[in-house]
Amino acid sequence: MVEKTEITSTSSSLSPMKQTLLKKLLSGELADIPDQDSIFPRNLSEDYPPLSFAQERLWFLHQLDPDSSVYNLSTAVRLQGVLDVAVLERSFQELVRRQEILRTTFDFHKGQCFQKITSDWVPQLMVDDLSALDKPVRMERIHQLTIEEGQYPFDLTSGPLVRMRVLHVGSQEHVFVVTMHHIVTDGWSMNLFIQEVTKLYEVFRAGSMPSLLPLSIQYADFAVWQRQWLSGAVLEEQLTYWRTELDGAPLVLNLPTDHSRPAVQRFVGASYILALPRDLLSQLHALRRREGITLFMLLLAAFEILLSRYSGQEDFCVGTPIANRTRLETESLIGFFVNTLVIRTDTSGDPSITELLRKVRERVVGAQAHQDLPFEKLVDALQPERTLSHSPLFQVMFTLDNASSKEEEHLKGLTVSPVERMRDTTNFDLTLEMMEDEERLTGLFEYNTDLFEASTIERMAAHYRRVLEAMVAAPGMRISELSLLSDDEH
């Protein structure tokens, strides 16, 4: 996740152009990359656009398990006020007309999978009236329906790959649920979807015509460009960095688990929330400013200390997502852009906390400079031993979300606020998603229930908090001196 925080130094091994790019990326700016060609609309006379590299991998995984919902992305917002359902449906239809990817399915032409873009699909809005139910029953039904929406699988060939549902709770309250398959969307896109639907709703409700800025390209144009650009010398430069960076890295992080790893992942998960005090967040910001790093780097370093202490490993890899929207043309596009970076951890030599922070900074900066290589291409190049029991290269993910607002938005006659929902699926052994919002810091531990019990994750979350507290209290201490245990645990 790209941060809105400026770093004061970058790797001296990077070119000035890459250093400038990294500062902009780490500060949350969307910057053009000067050594890339612009993205132009594709030639429609040969309209069998290929899949992007990320889409290709999800298509393959879907063929292995077409009834799986693990790659469904779902979001829900609460709408308070008088809702015009017909206008909301019209807004949905206009957005589908505007964004080709929302009316895209996948088919074969001459043995190759391609994006099949239709122009005649008119989406319909599903409405469920729950207002007659008693409040306890109604709340349980809302929870049940939002979960079911995320679990119902998509057919990538027949589509559609986006669903919208309105739950009518009362005359002044509705819940708006959007679900899409990951092959046509990502986290950035889900937020963009809600933003654009609400903007369209507002103008249509006022009797006006849409005024959204026209899109210069569509997602299929990006896929064509990516295939052409990421080749030759550009591809080799990216591959050379990652081959060197990950040479000899362990393929598995062996965390102590409560249960044996199953032969085939089932992707069943649960979540635990860790709320951190406000004064700890301010202390963390003070530390990261002194060390010339971002909050992402600091929180990642703390997580690496925790994982190293739990596993006993000094060398392992952690995955982290990156928006991968370094082109201005992609800023307003819905689609599957997000990429995954592999951050290698090195805690050998029992470094001090400040020494580890410097190591983490160098690793993150280097990975950011070589973010253009899709994770799928990296796996193909490295050819790690594949198994259905765990994901390749890393099994633990770390993210920081400090860019999206969780505040209420106000439309004419409506207040829009997010509906928090706990997840019951997971793609990895363990994911820590840190969220900074309104001067608060919260951690969401998402874990595989085939491996971990809830009590283990709750204890791990408490230990993570102790690592953070120790880092701000004594950044000069060595990581072996850091105590994870509470007084009761001692």
C-alpha positions as CSV (number, residue, x, y, z in Angstrom):
1,M,0.0,0.0,0.0
2,V,1.4,3.4,-1.0
3,E,1.8,5.8,1.8
4,K,1.2,9.6,2.1
5,T,4.5,10.1,3.9
6,E,7.7,11.6,2.6
7,I,11.0,9.8,3.1
8,T,14.1,11.7,3.7
9,S,16.6,9.3,2.0
10,T,16.6,6.7,-0.6
11,S,19.0,4.0,-1.7
12,S,22.3,5.4,-3.0
13,S,22.4,2.6,-5.5
14,L,19.4,3.9,-7.4
15,S,19.5,6.3,-10.3
16,P,18.3,9.9,-9.7
17,M,15.2,9.2,-11.8
18,K,14.3,6.1,-9.7
19,Q,14.9,8.0,-6.5
20,T,12.5,10.8,-7.6
21,L,9.9,8.2,-8.6
22,L,10.2,6.4,-5.3
23,K,9.8,9.6,-3.3
24,K,6.6,10.3,-5.2
25,L,5.3,6.8,-4.9
26,L,6.0,6.6,-1.1
27,S,4.4,10.0,-0.6
28,G,1.2,8.8,-2.3
29,E,1.6,10.8,-5.5
30,L,0.7,9.3,-8.9
31,A,3.6,10.1,-11.1
32,D,4.3,9.4,-14.8
33,I,7.3,7.2,-15.3
34,P,9.5,9.1,-17.8
35,D,11.1,6.0,-19.4
36,Q,7.8,4.4,-20.4
37,D,5.7,4.9,-23.5
38,S,2.3,6.3,-23.2
39,I,-0.8,4.1,-23.2
40,F,-3.1,4.6,-26.1
41,P,-6.4,3.1,-27.1
42,R,-6.1,-0.3,-28.8
43,N,-6.8,-1.0,-32.4
44,L,-10.5,-2.0,-32.3
45,S,-10.3,-3.7,-35.7
46,E,-8.5,-6.6,-34.0
47,D,-10.5,-6.6,-30.8
48,Y,-9.4,-9.8,-29.1
49,P,-7.6,-8.0,-26.3
50,P,-5.4,-10.3,-24.2
51,L,-5.6,-10.7,-20.4
52,S,-3.2,-8.7,-18.3
53,F,-0.6,-10.9,-16.5
54,A,-2.5,-10.7,-13.2
55,Q,-5.8,-11.6,-14.9
56,E,-4.1,-14.6,-16.6
57,R,-3.1,-16.1,-13.2
58,L,-6.7,-15.7,-11.8
59,W,-8.1,-17.2,-14.9
60,F,-5.9,-20.2,-14.5
61,L,-6.8,-20.5,-10.8
62,H,-10.5,-20.3,-11.7
63,Q,-10.2,-23.2,-14.0
64,L,-8.8,-25.3,-11.2
65,D,-11.8,-24.4,-8.9
66,P,-14.6,-22.7,-10.8
67,D,-17.0,-22.8,-7.8
68,S,-14.6,-21.0,-5.5
69,S,-15.5,-17.6,-4.1
70,V,-12.0,-16.9,-2.6
71,Y,-11.3,-14.2,-5.3
72,N,-14.6,-12.4,-4.8
73,L,-14.3,-8.8,-3.5
74,S,-17.3,-7.3,-1.8
75,T,-18.0,-4.0,-0.1
76,A,-21.0,-2.6,1.6
77,V,-22.1,0.9,2.5
78,R,-25.0,2.2,4.6
79,L,-27.2,4.8,3.0
80,Q,-29.2,6.9,5.4
81,G,-31.9,9.2,4.1
82,V,-34.4,8.9,1.2
83,L,-33.0,6.7,-1.5
84,D,-34.3,6.7,-5.1
85,V,-33.6,3.2,-6.2
86,A,-34.4,3.9,-9.8
87,V,-31.8,6.6,-9.9
88,L,-29.3,4.4,-8.2
89,E,-29.9,1.7,-10.9
90,R,-29.5,4.3,-13.6
91,S,-26.2,5.4,-12.0
92,F,-25.0,1.8,-12.0
93,Q,-25.9,1.4,-15.6
94,E,-24.1,4.5,-16.6
95,L,-20.9,3.4,-14.8
96,V,-21.1,0.1,-16.6
97,R,-21.3,1.9,-19.9
98,R,-18.4,4.1,-18.9
99,Q,-16.0,1.3,-17.7
100,E,-15.6,-1.5,-20.2
101,I,-14.2,-3.8,-17.6
102,L,-17.5,-4.0,-15.8
103,R,-19.1,-5.6,-18.9
104,T,-16.2,-7.9,-19.7
105,T,-16.1,-11.7,-19.6
106,F,-13.5,-14.1,-20.8
107,D,-13.5,-16.4,-23.8
108,F,-11.1,-18.2,-26.3
109,H,-10.0,-17.2,-29.7
110,K,-7.5,-19.4,-31.6
111,G,-6.6,-21.1,-28.4
112,Q,-5.9,-18.0,-26.5
113,C,-8.0,-16.5,-23.7
114,F,-9.1,-12.9,-24.3
115,Q,-11.3,-10.2,-22.8
116,K,-14.8,-10.3,-24.4
117,I,-16.3,-6.9,-24.0
118,T,-20.1,-6.6,-24.6
119,S,-22.0,-3.4,-25.3
120,D,-25.6,-4.6,-24.8
121,W,-25.6,-5.7,-21.2
122,V,-28.0,-3.6,-19.1
123,P,-27.4,-4.4,-15.4
124,Q,-30.3,-4.7,-13.0
125,L,-30.3,-3.8,-9.4
126,M,-31.4,-6.5,-6.9
127,V,-33.6,-5.2,-4.0
128,D,-34.5,-7.1,-0.8
129,D,-37.1,-5.5,1.5
130,L,-36.2,-6.3,5.1
131,S,-38.2,-3.5,6.7
132,A,-41.0,-5.8,8.0
133,L,-38.7,-7.9,10.0
134,D,-38.1,-7.4,13.7
135,K,-34.9,-5.5,14.4
136,P,-32.8,-8.5,15.8
137,V,-34.0,-10.7,12.9
138,R,-33.4,-7.9,10.4
139,M,-29.8,-7.2,11.6
140,E,-29.0,-11.0,11.4
141,R,-30.5,-11.1,7.9
142,I,-28.4,-8.1,6.8
143,H,-25.3,-9.9,8.0
144,Q,-26.3,-13.1,6.4
145,L,-27.1,-11.5,3.0
146,T,-23.9,-9.5,2.9
147,I,-21.9,-12.7,3.6
148,E,-23.8,-14.7,1.0
149,E,-23.1,-12.0,-1.6
150,G,-19.4,-12.5,-1.2
151,Q,-19.6,-16.3,-1.2
152,Y,-21.7,-16.7,-4.4
153,P,-19.3,-17.7,-7.2
154,F,-19.0,-16.0,-10.6
155,D,-18.9,-17.6,-14.1
156,L,-16.0,-15.9,-15.8
157,T,-17.2,-17.0,-19.3
158,S,-20.9,-16.1,-19.1
159,G,-20.7,-13.3,-16.5
160,P,-21.7,-10.7,-15.4
161,L,-18.8,-10.3,-13.1
162,V,-20.3,-7.5,-11.0
163,R,-23.4,-7.6,-8.7
164,M,-25.2,-4.8,-6.9
165,R,-27.8,-5.4,-4.2
166,V,-29.8,-3.0,-2.1
167,L,-31.2,-4.1,1.3
168,H,-34.2,-2.0,2.2
169,V,-33.9,-1.7,6.0
170,G,-36.4,1.1,6.5
171,S,-37.8,4.2,4.9
172,Q,-34.6,6.1,5.8
173,E,-32.0,3.4,5.8
174,H,-30.6,1.0,3.1
175,V,-27.5,-1.1,2.8
176,F,-25.8,-1.1,-0.6
177,V,-23.7,-4.2,-1.4
178,V,-21.3,-4.4,-4.4
179,T,-19.5,-7.7,-5.3
180,M,-17.1,-8.3,-8.1
181,H,-14.6,-11.0,-9.1
182,H,-11.0,-9.9,-8.5
183,I,-10.2,-10.5,-12.2
184,V,-12.0,-7.2,-13.0
185,T,-11.2,-5.2,-9.9
186,D,-9.0,-4.5,-6.9
187,G,-9.2,-2.6,-3.6
188,W,-8.6,0.8,-5.3
189,S,-11.2,0.0,-7.9
190,M,-13.8,-1.0,-5.3
191,N,-13.5,2.4,-3.7
192,L,-13.6,4.1,-7.1
193,F,-16.8,2.2,-7.9
194,I,-18.5,3.5,-4.9
195,Q,-17.2,7.1,-5.5
196,E,-18.4,7.2,-9.1
197,V,-21.8,5.6,-8.4
198,T,-22.4,8.2,-5.7
199,K,-21.3,11.1,-8.0
200,L,-23.6,9.8,-10.8
201,Y,-26.5,9.4,-8.4
202,E,-26.1,12.9,-7.2
203,V,-26.2,14.4,-10.7
204,F,-29.0,12.2,-11.9
205,R,-31.0,12.9,-8.8
206,A,-30.7,16.6,-9.6
207,G,-31.9,16.1,-13.1
208,S,-28.5,16.8,-14.7
209,M,-26.3,14.9,-17.0
210,P,-23.0,13.1,-16.0
211,S,-20.0,15.3,-15.8
212,L,-17.3,12.8,-15.0
213,L,-14.0,13.4,-16.9
214,P,-13.8,11.1,-19.9
215,L,-11.5,8.1,-19.7
216,S,-8.5,8.3,-22.1
217,I,-8.1,4.5,-22.2
218,Q,-9.9,1.4,-21.0
219,Y,-8.5,-1.6,-18.9
220,A,-8.1,-3.7,-22.1
221,D,-5.9,-1.0,-23.5
222,F,-3.7,-1.3,-20.4
223,A,-3.5,-5.1,-20.9
224,V,-2.4,-4.7,-24.5
225,W,0.2,-2.0,-23.5
226,Q,1.5,-4.1,-20.6
227,R,2.2,-7.1,-22.8
228,Q,4.1,-4.9,-25.3
229,W,6.0,-2.8,-22.9
230,L,7.1,-5.5,-20.4
231,S,9.5,-7.3,-22.7
232,G,13.1,-7.3,-23.9
233,A,15.5,-5.1,-21.9
234,V,12.7,-3.7,-19.6
235,L,11.7,-7.2,-18.6
236,E,15.3,-8.4,-18.2
237,E,16.3,-5.5,-15.9
238,Q,13.3,-6.2,-13.6
239,L,14.0,-10.0,-13.6
240,T,17.7,-9.5,-12.8
241,Y,16.9,-7.4,-9.7
242,W,14.4,-9.9,-8.3
243,R,16.6,-13.0,-9.1
244,T,19.4,-11.4,-7.2
245,E,17.2,-10.2,-4.3
246,L,15.5,-13.5,-3.8
247,D,18.5,-15.8,-4.5
248,G,18.6,-18.5,-1.8
249,A,15.6,-17.2,0.1
250,P,13.6,-19.8,2.0
251,L,10.4,-20.8,0.3
252,V,8.4,-21.3,3.5
253,L,8.0,-19.3,6.7
254,N,7.6,-22.0,9.4
255,L,5.4,-20.3,12.0
256,P,4.4,-22.6,14.9
257,T,0.8,-23.5,14.1
258,D,-2.0,-25.1,16.2
259,H,-2.8,-27.7,13.5
260,S,-0.8,-29.4,10.8
261,R,-0.8,-27.8,7.4
262,P,-3.4,-29.6,5.1
263,A,-2.2,-31.0,1.8
264,V,-4.6,-28.7,-0.1
265,Q,-5.4,-25.1,1.1
266,R,-9.1,-24.5,1.8
267,F,-8.8,-20.8,2.2
268,V,-11.0,-20.7,5.3
269,G,-10.3,-17.8,7.5
270,A,-11.3,-15.6,10.4
271,S,-10.2,-12.2,11.7
272,Y,-9.1,-10.5,14.9
273,I,-8.9,-6.7,15.5
274,L,-6.2,-5.1,17.5
275,A,-6.9,-1.4,18.5
276,L,-3.8,0.6,19.5
277,P,-3.8,3.7,21.7
278,R,-3.5,7.1,20.0
279,D,-0.4,8.1,21.9
280,L,1.4,5.0,20.5
281,L,0.6,6.2,17.0
282,S,2.1,9.6,17.7
283,Q,5.2,8.0,19.2
284,L,5.6,5.8,16.1
285,H,5.4,8.8,13.8
286,A,8.1,10.6,15.9
287,L,10.3,7.5,15.6
288,R,9.9,7.1,11.9
289,R,10.6,10.8,11.3
290,R,13.8,10.5,13.3
291,E,14.9,7.5,11.3
292,G,13.9,9.0,7.9
293,I,11.4,6.2,7.0
294,T,7.7,5.8,6.4
295,L,5.1,4.4,8.8
296,F,4.8,1.4,6.5
297,M,8.4,0.6,6.9
298,L,8.3,0.9,10.7
299,L,5.2,-1.2,11.1
300,L,6.6,-3.8,8.7
301,A,9.8,-4.0,10.6
302,A,7.9,-4.7,13.8
303,F,6.0,-7.4,12.1
304,E,9.2,-8.9,10.8
305,I,10.6,-9.0,14.4
306,L,7.5,-10.8,15.6
307,L,7.6,-13.3,12.7
308,S,11.3,-13.9,13.3
309,R,10.9,-14.5,17.0
310,Y,7.9,-16.8,16.4
311,S,9.5,-18.9,13.7
312,G,13.2,-18.8,14.8
313,Q,14.1,-17.8,11.2
314,E,16.4,-15.0,10.3
315,D,15.7,-15.1,6.6
316,F,12.2,-15.2,5.2
317,C,9.9,-13.3,2.8
318,V,6.7,-11.3,3.4
319,G,4.3,-10.2,0.7
320,T,2.8,-6.7,0.4
321,P,0.4,-5.3,-2.2
322,I,1.1,-2.2,-4.2
323,A,-1.5,-0.2,-6.1
324,N,0.6,-0.4,-9.3
325,R,-1.0,2.7,-10.8
326,T,2.1,4.6,-11.8
327,R,0.5,5.8,-15.0
328,L,-1.8,8.8,-14.9
329,E,-4.0,7.1,-17.5
330,T,-4.9,4.3,-15.0
331,E,-5.9,6.6,-12.1
332,S,-9.6,6.6,-12.9
333,L,-9.9,3.1,-14.3
334,I,-11.6,0.2,-12.6
335,G,-9.7,-3.0,-13.1
336,F,-7.2,-5.5,-11.7
337,F,-4.0,-3.4,-11.4
338,V,-2.7,-4.3,-7.9
339,N,0.6,-6.1,-7.8
340,T,2.4,-8.0,-5.0
341,L,5.9,-7.2,-3.9
342,V,8.1,-9.7,-2.1
343,I,10.0,-8.1,0.8
344,R,12.9,-10.3,2.0
345,T,13.7,-10.1,5.7
346,D,17.2,-10.3,7.3
347,T,17.4,-10.3,11.1
348,S,20.8,-12.0,11.2
349,G,23.5,-10.7,13.5
350,D,21.0,-9.6,16.1
351,P,20.7,-6.0,14.8
352,S,19.4,-3.2,16.9
353,I,16.0,-1.9,16.1
354,T,17.4,1.2,14.3
355,E,19.8,-1.1,12.3
356,L,16.8,-3.3,11.3
357,L,14.9,-0.2,10.3
358,R,17.6,0.8,7.9
359,K,17.7,-2.7,6.4
360,V,13.9,-2.6,5.9
361,R,14.1,0.8,4.3
362,E,16.7,-0.5,1.7
363,R,14.6,-3.6,0.9
364,V,11.3,-1.6,0.5
365,V,13.0,1.1,-1.6
366,G,14.6,-1.5,-3.9
367,A,11.3,-3.4,-4.3
368,Q,9.4,-0.2,-5.0
369,A,11.9,0.6,-7.8
370,H,11.2,-2.7,-9.4
371,Q,7.5,-2.9,-8.9
372,D,6.6,-3.2,-12.6
373,L,7.3,-6.9,-12.7
374,P,4.0,-8.7,-12.1
375,F,4.1,-11.3,-9.4
376,E,2.9,-13.9,-11.9
377,K,6.0,-13.3,-14.1
378,L,8.3,-13.4,-11.0
379,V,6.9,-16.8,-10.0
380,D,7.3,-18.1,-13.6
381,A,10.9,-16.9,-13.7
382,L,12.0,-18.3,-10.3
383,Q,10.1,-21.6,-10.8
384,P,9.8,-22.4,-7.0
385,E,8.6,-25.8,-6.1
386,R,4.8,-25.6,-6.4
387,T,2.4,-27.2,-3.9
388,L,-1.3,-26.9,-3.2
389,S,-0.6,-26.6,0.5
390,H,0.7,-23.0,0.5
391,S,1.3,-20.0,-1.7
392,P,4.6,-19.6,-3.6
393,L,7.5,-17.4,-2.3
394,F,5.6,-16.2,0.8
395,Q,2.8,-17.2,3.0
396,V,2.4,-14.1,5.2
397,M,1.1,-10.7,3.9
398,F,1.5,-7.2,5.4
399,T,-0.5,-4.1,4.3
400,L,-1.0,-0.5,5.5
401,D,-4.1,1.4,4.5
402,N,-3.6,5.1,5.4
403,A,-5.0,6.5,2.2
404,S,-8.7,5.6,2.2
405,S,-11.1,7.6,4.3
406,K,-13.6,5.8,6.5
407,E,-15.6,9.0,7.2
408,E,-19.2,9.5,6.2
409,E,-19.9,11.2,2.9
410,H,-22.9,13.4,2.4
411,L,-25.0,13.5,-0.8
412,K,-28.2,15.4,-1.3
413,G,-30.6,13.7,1.1
414,L,-28.2,10.8,1.8
415,T,-25.4,10.0,4.2
416,V,-23.0,7.3,3.0
417,S,-20.9,5.4,5.5
418,P,-19.0,2.1,5.3
419,V,-20.3,-1.2,6.8
420,E,-17.5,-3.0,8.6
421,R,-17.6,-6.7,7.8
422,M,-15.3,-9.5,9.1
423,R,-13.9,-11.9,6.6
424,D,-14.3,-15.6,6.5
425,T,-11.8,-16.5,3.8
426,T,-8.1,-15.9,3.4
427,N,-5.5,-16.5,0.7
428,F,-2.6,-16.8,3.1
429,D,-1.5,-18.3,6.4
430,L,-1.6,-14.9,8.0
431,T,-2.2,-11.3,6.9
432,L,-1.8,-8.2,9.0
433,E,-3.6,-5.2,7.7
434,M,-2.8,-2.0,9.5
435,M,-5.2,0.9,9.2
436,E,-4.5,4.5,10.1
437,D,-7.6,6.6,10.3
438,E,-8.5,9.8,12.2
439,E,-5.3,9.6,14.3
440,R,-6.0,6.0,15.2
441,L,-4.1,2.8,14.4
442,T,-5.9,-0.5,14.1
443,G,-4.6,-3.9,13.1
444,L,-6.7,-6.6,11.4
445,F,-5.1,-10.1,11.8
446,E,-6.6,-12.3,9.1
447,Y,-5.6,-15.9,9.6
448,N,-6.2,-19.4,8.2
449,T,-8.4,-21.3,10.6
450,D,-7.0,-24.7,9.3
451,L,-3.7,-23.6,10.9
452,F,-4.4,-21.3,13.9
453,E,-6.8,-21.1,16.8
454,A,-8.3,-17.7,17.7
455,S,-6.5,-17.7,21.0
456,T,-3.2,-18.0,19.3
457,I,-3.9,-15.0,17.0
458,E,-5.1,-12.9,20.0
459,R,-1.9,-13.6,21.8
460,M,0.2,-12.9,18.7
461,A,-1.6,-9.5,18.3
462,A,-0.7,-8.6,21.9
463,H,2.9,-9.5,21.2
464,Y,2.9,-7.3,18.2
465,R,1.7,-4.4,20.3
466,R,4.6,-5.1,22.8
467,V,7.1,-5.0,19.9
468,L,5.8,-1.6,18.8
469,E,5.9,-0.2,22.4
470,A,9.5,-1.5,22.8
471,M,10.6,0.1,19.5
472,V,9.5,3.6,20.5
473,A,10.7,3.1,24.1
474,A,14.3,1.9,23.3
475,P,15.1,1.9,19.6
476,G,18.8,1.2,20.4
477,M,18.1,-2.2,21.9
478,R,18.9,-5.4,20.0
479,I,15.9,-7.4,18.8
480,S,17.0,-10.4,21.0
481,E,16.6,-8.2,24.1
482,L,13.0,-7.3,23.2
483,S,10.5,-9.2,25.5
484,L,7.3,-10.3,23.9
485,L,5.7,-11.6,27.1
486,S,3.4,-9.8,29.5
487,D,3.7,-10.0,33.2
488,D,1.0,-12.7,33.3
489,E,2.8,-14.7,30.6
490,H,6.1,-14.5,32.5
